[in-house]
Amino acid sequence: MKKEEANDIIQYLIPALEKIGISRENCKIDVTTEKTGRERGDIWISLKKESNKDFEKNIIALIEAKHKNSTVGDMDWRDAMRQGKEKALKQGLNYYIITNCRSDFRYYNAHTDEEIVLDGKVLTKLVPLDALQKIQAQVSSDNSYVVYKTSKITRPISENKFRVTLKKLADIYRSAGLKKGDERIDPTVSFVVLKYISEKEQDKRTLPREIKLWHELKSVAESEDGDLRAEFKKMVDQVWGDESEYKDNIYKDFKNLIVFPSKLKNEHFKKIYKELDPYHFHGANFDLFGAIYEEFASQTKKKEFGEFYTRRHITGMVARLLLRNELIPRDLKICDPACGTGGFLTEAYKVLVNNYFINEKLNKKITEQLQTKTFWGYDNDEKSVARAKLNMFLVGDGHIHIYENDSLIGWNDKVGWKENEFDYIMTNPPMGKYDGEAKIEDFDFTNEKRYELLFAEKVIKATKPGGEIAIVINDGALEAPSRERFRKKLLKTCNIYAIISLTKFAFAPYTKEKTYILFMQKKQDDKVGEIQKFPTWHFILDYDGYANSDKRYRTKYHDDIPELEEKFDGAVKLARLYETNREKFEEERHKFEREVNDREKEEGLGGMKYGYVEIERINEENFYNLLSEFHLRPVILKRIKEKEFDDIILQKINDLQALLEIINNSNPQTIHDDGGEEDEI
């Protein structure tokens, strides 16, 4: 081991382990084991003491430690991951830990290198022995999600595994002659709905016993002469049929989602049943419908879908940050007025269940409140409303108050869309030119017909004084000089306590428009008109755990979300001390500010990663610019000589001419996707 790393382990890491109850006697430093041979582990942690002969048999964790100046994803960190994975697998461990001994800790699945999620959050801190035991027991080649304090909550299914299953379903659909699009989407959603209803009815039966559900058809599915297709048709008729006495049931809202094409024969039903039967869809930690749609939709449909689809790693992050202080149950109303498929609402539901369970406050009464009173969603697209209801139903319910409603046209008491009504609103509204029926004269913040500007005003007015908001908004709304009036209105009606700059690929491939998330608290009535005194905390999310490209595959080393979640609450709380205890604010602000590190500089980044922007810097001179990059990464203009400028322009022209020649000399080619359709490239 390098001397520097050895010193950091002794000086920082061992005391940190002892602080959480892992004794020095339960650790061995810089030693080999019988299984790893000549390879030394930096720290082996065992349930037995160092002196016990059974120490190695009871090893439950390996920590690979780098020096204190190492950062997540740099070359030293990657080298530690390579070594950690190799040693962990040899030792029979399902995970390994990487750290720089002081600030950064990450836990990785030894089979896949995925980061370990404990009780819904990526692990970024040391945890005690009993938690390490659970990680070792629960992590596997197809699972990186660990339940610790939330032991009664079902572990979600693997998204990667489900996507593999969808590809197998694609083969079945192809053999049945079903093309990409609704012909594949509709039956897949139908099977998922029926499978979930069966799961729910096994917990508590509400449908009559004579109705045979999914789990009761296994023998038919496995029988050579069993007519599974007929059994499914009978089930659907009994639950939703026009003549059914059971049509007024808790599943009535999903009637229009059940569609089975006539091309699907009995043999296809049996194959699909076999593929989906092992899954338990309750508690899925990703958007099942989104995965289905991305797999089976055509490119045109995907673009349409992208207008109301926010990826779950974004909605989950927003819900955890916005609801971070909701630890004890109370009467709450949480809303998304442009809910699409319900991504924000489903994640909010899971966050509250998780928070209440950890604090031992989740009981039957609270569960019923979450299921029937807490969540409210609106969308003007009928299909989106049906999908949102289904997604809410899949995570545990809360679908009752999701309505078809145009949130920009007035208020609607019938569906609960009112002023000063909601404790929390989180939303990703449509963006771009608005040509709907709402009257622009009814709005105060802007005279532009732009979705994002109109929605922002409606959202603020619908929130209770003191309530909080998380809204996705584009860069033009935050920096365009023509929208100065809009930003001043925001600052006079809300306290903007944090702004997160999202990577432009956050919503790719549907759109690469640069977006931000504003975290705001609506002012009390007597404070409206005053601009906040405390600074706003900005965080630039250069990487969200997925490749910065249209492909959006998971990446091992590039994910800023864990660091964001680790810093967010402390940063916001410290900002509040700005007025009452300026000395403490200045003394501790460095904990929540940092410049880009060496690895990030190598990747072309500069300036700050996150930090505070005093409200005095947001003024008339810069048109009340709220853009994170404007304040944290200001553009430095470089003066160049006229000759250098001419050379640069000439080179660009030559590059364009060469590209045009390639295009003109090439012939269009045709490729086939897995559905047999042709696309010209």
Order of alpha helices (4+ residues) and beta strands (2+ residues): alpha-alpha-beta-beta-beta-alpha-beta-beta-beta-beta-alpha-beta-alpha-alpha-alpha-alpha-alpha-alpha-alpha-alpha-beta-alpha-alpha-beta-alpha-beta-beta-alpha-beta-alpha-alpha-beta-beta-beta-beta-beta-alpha-alpha-alpha-beta-alpha-beta-alpha-alpha-beta-beta
